[in-house]
């Protein structure tokens, strides 16, 4: 049983970069949980890379372009709790 019931995630948009050769957190496990999340999700494959890539290679133009594309500016209704 997972520590967190990810189906309770309903408001926060989430982007997942999954390395196709990751042996620490295999893509197949991520793909088991991502569909359970109730909020908007995006999954992006990092083809041919493993877990270490996120430490050594996640500074490429490809990664940064995809990361920036996933960022969302909240609207005032979403940030009203902060005021």
C-alpha positions as CSV (number, residue, x, y, z in Angstrom):
1,X,0.0,0.0,0.0
2,X,1.4,3.4,-0.9
3,X,2.2,5.9,1.8
4,X,0.1,8.6,0.1
5,X,-3.3,8.0,-1.7
6,X,-2.4,10.0,-4.8
7,X,-6.1,9.9,-5.9
8,X,-6.6,12.6,-3.3
9,X,-4.4,15.0,-5.3
10,X,-7.1,17.1,-7.0
11,X,-6.0,20.7,-7.4
12,X,-2.3,20.9,-8.1
13,X,-1.2,20.5,-11.7
14,X,1.7,18.1,-11.9
15,X,4.3,17.3,-14.6
16,X,6.3,14.1,-14.4
17,X,9.6,13.5,-16.3
18,X,10.1,9.7,-16.5
19,X,13.5,8.3,-17.6
20,X,12.8,5.3,-19.8
21,X,15.9,3.4,-18.4
22,X,15.4,4.4,-14.7
23,X,16.1,1.4,-12.5
24,X,15.6,3.3,-9.2
25,X,12.1,4.6,-10.0
26,X,11.1,2.6,-13.1
27,X,8.7,4.3,-15.6
28,X,6.3,1.4,-15.2
29,X,5.8,2.3,-11.5
30,X,5.3,6.0,-12.3
31,X,2.7,5.0,-14.9
32,X,0.9,3.0,-12.3
33,X,0.3,6.1,-10.1
34,X,0.1,9.1,-12.5
35,X,-3.3,8.1,-13.9
36,X,-4.7,7.9,-10.3
37,X,-4.0,11.6,-9.7
38,X,-7.2,13.6,-10.1
39,X,-5.6,17.0,-11.0
40,X,-4.2,17.8,-14.4
41,X,-1.1,15.8,-15.1
42,X,1.5,15.7,-17.9
43,X,4.0,12.9,-18.4
44,X,7.2,13.4,-20.4
45,X,9.5,10.6,-21.3
46,X,13.3,11.1,-21.1
47,X,14.2,8.6,-23.7
48,X,17.2,6.3,-23.1
49,X,18.1,7.8,-19.8
50,X,18.3,6.5,-16.3
51,X,17.8,7.9,-12.8
52,X,21.3,9.5,-12.7
53,X,20.3,11.7,-15.6
54,X,18.2,13.9,-13.3
55,X,21.5,14.7,-11.4
56,X,23.9,15.0,-14.3
57,X,21.9,15.8,-17.4
58,X,18.7,17.6,-16.4
59,X,20.2,21.0,-17.5
60,X,19.9,20.6,-21.2
61,X,18.0,23.0,-23.4
62,X,15.4,20.2,-24.1
63,X,14.7,19.7,-20.4
64,X,14.6,23.4,-19.6
65,X,12.2,24.1,-22.5
66,X,9.9,21.3,-21.4
67,X,10.1,22.3,-17.7
68,X,9.3,25.9,-18.5
69,X,6.4,24.9,-20.8
70,X,4.8,23.0,-17.8
71,X,4.9,26.0,-15.4
72,X,1.5,27.6,-14.8
73,X,0.8,31.0,-13.4
74,X,-2.0,30.7,-10.8
75,X,-5.0,33.0,-11.2
76,X,-6.2,35.2,-8.3
77,X,-8.9,32.7,-7.3
78,X,-6.2,30.0,-6.8
79,X,-4.1,32.3,-4.6
80,X,-6.8,34.0,-2.5
81,X,-5.9,31.8,0.5
82,X,-2.5,33.5,0.5
83,X,-3.9,37.0,1.2
